[in-house]
Amino acid sequence: MAEGGITVTIDDAEVRAGLARVLAQLGNMAPVMEDIGRTLGNLTEDAFQASGPGWAALRPVTVARRGSAAPILQVSGGLAGSITHGGDATKAWVGASKVYAAAQQFGMPQGYAGRTRRGAPIPWGDIPPRPYLPIQDGGLLPAAQSEVLAILTRALESAVG
């Protein structure tokens, strides 16, 4: 991941339990993890296509700066284009490599000057969270959890069937 990217670790007990069952039956988990990573990537792309149900509308000052109110998070396509996903024998992942990825996912208060352009505070106000990754409160969104559990169930059924 590029410098300034974000790493979020999910601790989802139900998914982890399903994964443990599959691991007990399978030797090579890479294909299953790749499938999970691809699914998480697809769910992320779906959020961009749907302009993230529940995303806060753009503020008038932002609309004036960019010239339109839509699509949200997609003026240049840079954030959506930075989404990566994958999997290997031990993990699956989805993420974004843009320096502003975390600010869009989790929001950022106006006074924050950490990794903003030239280290300056954001002059136009708070950035509200506009979650595009399929996570919430340290776990997978329900739709993502269902899809991951379905992948694990199919893998387990295939392994024991």
Disulfide bonds with the S-S distance in Angstrom:
none
